[in-house]
Amino acid sequence: MIEIDIRLPLAPFRLEVRCSLTANVTALVGRSGSGKTSLVESIAGLRRALGRIVIDGTALLDSDRGIDLPPERRGIGYVPQDAALFPHLRVAENIRFGGSGRERFDSLIEALELAPLLDRAPASLSGGERQRVALARALMTHPRLLLLDEPLASIDQPLRERILLYLRRVRDLGIPMIYVTHQPFEALALSSWCVVLRDGRVAADGPSRAVLADPAVSGNVENVFEVSDPHHEPGLGITRVTTGGGLALLLPYDQVVEARFPLVVRISADDVVVFGEKPSSISSRNVFEGTVASLRASDGIVDLTVTTPEPLSVRITRAAAEDLSLVEGARVWLALRSRAFRIVG
């Protein structure tokens, strides 16, 4: 349990955040300048906020009681955007700077695939490699909480998706994590709870899928699933998988045959095709019947949430919605091309 109730003057607004976090991974989402970095720096003790921060009953900050622990006594691992490795130390030395313990060191090297990098200097590393080293160093401290401040912001998209796999492995270590991002996909791939900041205040919080289903929050709309139980059928070029909500999907065999499951897949709401009646002949292998649960129209665009075993987000033109006579409660069929999925793995 993480309890936050803090105040910090900023320009051009005042950071005032009050929330309680119980999820293993919480995504902190908001536009640039919304106060995300200031909040995590306050939690880490790098900014002198007023109020109260309590982790599992231990007060890190309690202004009324005169408690304000310095950063080194808060037991928090912090990975900033720029990784901030020590340039004069090799990778292995950077990691061990976080703490001792051979077993811990070896397990992190394996999980983050750092063995080939241990003798290298930070200047020779790519952006993704530097972030993995910084992550290992933070985890060597045995933190009670891990703060990740947009660690993938400066990394190209294909590499960003690969680093997400490492972060999912870190998530599985059970260390509570606050993950700062302005990318809804990253939040959905990692977190179960989401807090949205706007001008220094909590604009929304709740289960990540529910919060980020709102286009006003997420901007672009994607369907993101964790899939498992692969059944490969190479002769047909398909792999059968199941989402956490029980939706059966067919993915391209060649794209997932060497993937490590469970993995994350995503498909844009723009790539979902809507039918007013069940299609009788179609190349897509993923066809689902559903009911329109919500409908939101703006600027010639209509965003739908359709109830299937997993709620699916769909984005179509207003003209298409009118041609199909779509209203809440309408019965529809959706088609998702297997090769329209992005495979994170």
KEZA-233277 format. One record per residue (C-alpha): y, x, z; residue in three letters. Coordinates in steps of 0.05 Angstrom, whole numbers, padded with zeros to 5 digits, always signed. Layout:
YXZALA ...
# end
This chain:
+00000+00000+00000MET +00068+00027-00021ILE +00129-00008+00008GLU +00196+00007-00024ILE +00264-00020-00002ASP +00318+00030-00022ILE +00391+00034-00043ARG +00424+00090-00082LEU +00494+00091-00114PRO +00490+00108-00188LEU +00538+00104-00246ALA +00550+00051-00272PRO +00508+00010-00223PHE +00475+00013-00155ARG +00400+00023-00151LEU +00372-00031-00106GLU +00296-00036-00109VAL +00251-00076-00063ARG +00177-00083-00078CYS +00107-00075-00050SER +00053-00041-00092LEU -00021-00047-00080THR -00049-00030-00149ALA -00082+00037-00162ASN -00035+00048-00221VAL +00034+00015-00226THR +00075+00021-00290ALA +00150+00027-00281LEU +00181+00001-00345VAL +00252-00005-00369GLY +00301+00018-00421ARG +00333+00087-00417SER +00385+00087-00362GLY +00354+00030-00323SER +00342+00073-00261GLY +00269+00092-00269LYS +00276+00167-00259THR +00325+00157-00201SER +00274+00112-00167LEU +00216+00161-00172VAL +00261+00219-00151GLU +00280+00178-00090SER +00207+00167-00074ILE +00193+00241-00082ALA +00252+00259-00037GLY +00292+00292-00091LEU +00349+00241-00083ARG +00379+00220-00017ARG +00370+00145-00019ALA +00379+00097+00039LEU +00328+00046+00062GLY +00253+00050+00072ARG +00193+00080+00036ILE +00124+00073+00069VAL +00057+00095+00040ILE -00005+00069+00075ASP +00033+00061+00141GLY +00066+00130+00139THR +00142+00126+00134ALA +00171+00177+00085LEU +00240+00146+00092LEU +00267+00098+00145ASP +00342+00103+00151SER +00345+00057+00212ASP +00297+00104+00250ARG +00328+00168+00224GLY +00266+00187+00183ILE +00277+00224+00117ASP +00220+00272+00103LEU +00236+00331+00056PRO +00198+00332-00010PRO +00148+00385+00013GLU +00126+00340+00071ARG +00118+00275+00033ARG +00050+00292+00003GLY +00071+00268-00067ILE +00052+00299-00133GLY +00108+00295-00184TYR +00103+00310-00258VAL +00172+00306-00292PRO +00183+00298-00367GLN +00192+00373-00380ASP +00128+00395-00341ALA +00169+00452-00308ALA +00114+00505-00307LEU +00128+00574-00278PHE +00139+00617-00340PRO +00117+00682-00306HIS +00049+00654-00285LEU -00013+00644-00327ARG -00042+00574-00332VAL -00094+00586-00278ALA -00041+00613-00231GLU +00005+00554-00245ASN -00051+00506-00227ILE -00071+00544-00163ARG +00001+00544-00141PHE -00010+00470-00124GLY -00065+00487-00074GLY -00130+00521-00060SER -00201+00495-00066GLY -00251+00519-00118ARG -00287+00453-00124GLU -00222+00415-00135ARG -00199+00467-00185PHE -00264+00465-00225ASP -00266+00389-00227SER -00195+00385-00254LEU -00208+00439-00306ILE -00267+00399-00331GLU -00233+00331-00330ALA -00170+00356-00365LEU -00207+00405-00411GLU -00165+00464-00391LEU -00218+00520-00390ALA -00195+00550-00457PRO -00123+00554-00432LEU -00131+00588-00364LEU -00110+00658-00386ASP -00052+00636-00429ARG +00023+00638-00414ALA +00062+00572-00411PRO +00105+00594-00470ALA +00044+00594-00515SER +00024+00522-00498LEU +00037+00459-00537SER +00074+00401-00505GLY +00009+00364-00491GLY -00023+00426-00461GLU +00036+00438-00415ARG +00033+00367-00390GLN -00041+00373-00375ARG -00029+00438-00336VAL +00028+00405-00297ALA -00017+00346-00281LEU -00072+00392-00255ALA -00022+00430-00212ARG +00004+00365-00182ALA -00067+00341-00168LEU -00085+00407-00133MET -00038+00386-00077THR -00085+00328-00059HIS -00027+00279-00063PRO -00025+00212-00029ARG +00014+00188-00089LEU +00024+00215-00160LEU +00090+00203-00196LEU +00090+00212-00272LEU +00159+00208-00303ASP +00150+00193-00378GLU +00102+00252-00386PRO +00089+00234-00460LEU +00161+00222-00481ALA +00166+00286-00523SER +00096+00285-00552ILE +00077+00260-00621ASP +00040+00193-00625GLN -00031+00218-00643PRO -00028+00270-00587LEU +00003+00219-00540ARG -00058+00175-00548GLU -00104+00234-00533ARG -00066+00252-00470ILE -00073+00180-00448LEU -00148+00192-00445LEU -00137+00248-00395TYR -00091+00204-00354LEU -00144+00150-00353ARG -00192+00201-00324ARG -00141+00218-00271VAL -00134+00144-00255ARG -00209+00142-00243ASP -00201+00195-00188LEU -00171+00139-00145GLY -00104+00171-00130ILE -00048+00118-00129PRO -00002+00129-00187MET +00067+00106-00209ILE +00073+00116-00284TYR +00143+00114-00314VAL +00148+00094-00387THR +00187+00053-00437HIS +00125+00045-00481GLN +00089-00021-00466PRO +00024+00006-00496PHE +00021+00064-00446GLU +00033+00015-00389ALA -00023-00031-00413LEU -00071+00026-00425ALA -00064+00055-00354LEU -00038+00004-00305SER -00058-00062-00274SER +00011-00077-00244TRP +00080-00070-00276CYS +00150-00067-00248VAL +00208-00076-00297VAL +00275-00046-00279LEU +00341-00070-00309ARG +00407-00040-00287ASP +00377-00013-00223GLY +00342-00077-00200ARG +00273-00107-00207VAL +00277-00155-00266ALA +00203-00173-00265ALA +00138-00152-00232ASP +00067-00175-00235GLY +00001-00161-00272PRO +00016-00115-00330SER -00014-00160-00383ARG +00026-00220-00359ALA +00092-00183-00352VAL +00087-00145-00418LEU +00065-00206-00457ALA +00138-00227-00456ASP +00171-00199-00520PRO +00238-00197-00482ALA +00207-00144-00437VAL +00161-00106-00485SER +00203-00109-00549GLY +00144-00102-00595ASN +00080-00140-00581VAL +00011-00110-00581GLU -00058-00130-00558ASN -00089-00075-00517VAL -00161-00076-00492PHE -00208-00032-00455GLU -00275-00037-00489VAL -00345-00016-00469SER -00420-00029-00482ASP -00420-00001-00553PRO -00476-00021-00599HIS -00473+00021-00663HIS -00498-00005-00729GLU -00484+00052-00777PRO -00518+00019-00836GLY -00467-00038-00832LEU -00409+00008-00814GLY -00394-00029-00750ILE -00397-00019-00675THR -00401-00080-00629ARG -00361-00074-00564VAL -00338-00121-00509THR -00270-00124-00475THR -00261-00130-00400GLY -00247-00204-00410GLY -00311-00216-00449GLY -00283-00216-00520LEU -00334-00190-00570ALA -00303-00144-00622LEU -00328-00107-00683LEU -00297-00038-00694LEU -00306+00012-00751PRO -00367+00054-00736TYR -00338+00117-00766ASP -00277+00114-00720GLN -00314+00104-00654VAL -00382+00137-00662VAL -00360+00200-00626GLU -00313+00165-00577ALA -00322+00168-00502ARG -00331+00098-00473PHE -00299+00059-00443PRO -00240+00070-00489LEU -00176+00034-00506VAL -00162-00002-00572VAL -00099-00037-00594ARG -00077-00082-00650ILE -00006-00105-00665SER +00010-00178-00659ALA +00036-00172-00731ASP -00035-00156-00755ASP -00066-00220-00730VAL -00075-00274-00783VAL -00071-00347-00763VAL -00110-00404-00796PHE -00100-00478-00786GLY -00174-00490-00798GLU -00237-00448-00794LYS -00239-00400-00853PRO -00302-00407-00894SER -00301-00340-00929SER -00263-00279-00903ILE -00274-00204-00901SER -00252-00197-00828SER -00309-00192-00779ARG -00267-00212-00719ASN -00252-00287-00724VAL -00238-00327-00661PHE -00223-00399-00647GLU -00168-00411-00597GLY -00113-00456-00570THR -00038-00442-00574VAL -00019-00433-00501ALA +00054-00415-00512SER +00103-00412-00570LEU +00170-00377-00571ARG +00216-00376-00632ALA +00276-00330-00644SER +00311-00302-00706ASP +00260-00328-00755GLY +00202-00299-00714ILE +00152-00339-00674VAL +00112-00306-00619ASP +00048-00341-00598LEU -00001-00332-00541THR -00069-00359-00562VAL -00123-00372-00511THR -00191-00341-00529THR -00238-00304-00482PRO -00178-00256-00478GLU -00107-00283-00489PRO -00083-00256-00556LEU -00011-00244-00576SER +00008-00263-00647VAL +00074-00255-00685ARG +00087-00294-00749ILE +00147-00320-00787THR +00179-00386-00771ARG +00161-00410-00841ALA +00087-00395-00828ALA +00090-00432-00761ALA +00122-00493-00794GLU +00071-00493-00851ASP +00015-00493-00800LEU +00050-00545-00756SER +00040-00502-00695LEU +00056-00530-00627VAL +00031-00515-00557GLU -00040-00541-00551GLY -00055-00534-00626ALA -00124-00510-00646ARG -00123-00448-00690VAL -00169-00392-00715TRP -00148-00319-00713LEU -00172-00262-00756ALA -00167-00189-00734LEU -00185-00136-00785ARG -00229-00083-00753SER -00191-00027-00788ARG -00125-00054-00762ALA -00144-00031-00692PHE -00117+00035-00667ARG -00171+00073-00630ILE -00148+00113-00570VAL -00205+00162-00564GLY 
# end
